[in-house]
Amino acid sequence: MTLTVPVDDELTALALAADPDLPIDPDARPFVMGDDARGPLPSWYMPAPASRMQEPWQVAIVLFLIGTLTLISGLGLCITYGYLVAA
């Protein structure tokens, strides 16, 4: 989904004429399209991460791999190139 924002010539001229060294007005409000401001950033800029349920066997495989690699590193070994060697 692509969201387009109409930009007119007047806004462009104002933006180009603005002084970038001036401090931001403390009463300034962020640009928000619609009523979706639930945080510091609007949802069109950075939407909430999508979550999906994982099967228990998928979680077990990921935890096993992370645990194995952590154990190998903890023992002072290296498996970066596929061969288990002393680091």
N, C-alpha and C positions, 0 to 999 in steps of 0.2 A: 504494500500500500504506500503510494507516494503522496505526500501532502504538499500542496503548493500554496504559497502565500503570495497574494497579489502585492506588488510593490509599484507605487506610482512615482512619477517624476518629482513631486514635491518632497516626499520622504527621502528620496535619493539625494536631492539637493541639500536638505537639512542635515543629513548624515555626513555628506562631504564637507559641509561648511562648519561642522562642530569642531570644537577645540578638544583634542584628545588628552590634553594635560590638565583639564579642569577636574576637580574631584566629583564623584558621583553624588547627586542630591540624596540626602538621607530619606526623603519622602518618595523616592523613585520606586516604582512597582515593576516587577518583571513582566515581560510580554507573555501572555497566556492566551491560547486559542480555546475558547469554551470554558467550562467549569471543571477542568481536570487538574487543577493545581493541588496536589496532595503532598507535595514535598518541595524541596528547594528547586527542582527542575520540573518543567512541564512534561507530560507523558509523551508528547510528540517528539521531544528531544531525546529523552532516555526513558523508554517504557520499562515497566516493572518486569523482572525476569520471569519467564514462563517456567512453571514447575510441572513435572509429570511424575507419576508414581513409578518406582523401580521395582522390579521383581526381586524377591529375597535372594535368589541365586546370583543376580547381577551385583547386588550390594556385597555379597560374600566374596565374589571374584575380585572386585575392586579393593576391598579391605585386605584380602589375601595378598594381592600384588603390592599394595602400599606397605603392608607389614613386612613382607619379604625384602623389599628394597630398603626399608628402614633398618631392618636387622643386618643386612649385608653391609650397609654404610656404618652402622654402629660397631660392627666387628672389625672395621678398618679395612674392608675389602672393597674392590671396585669391579663393576660389571658393565661399565660404559660401552665397551665394544663387543659385548656378548660373551667374553671369557672372564671367568672369575679369577682375579689376580689380587695380590697384596698391593694395597695403595701405597 
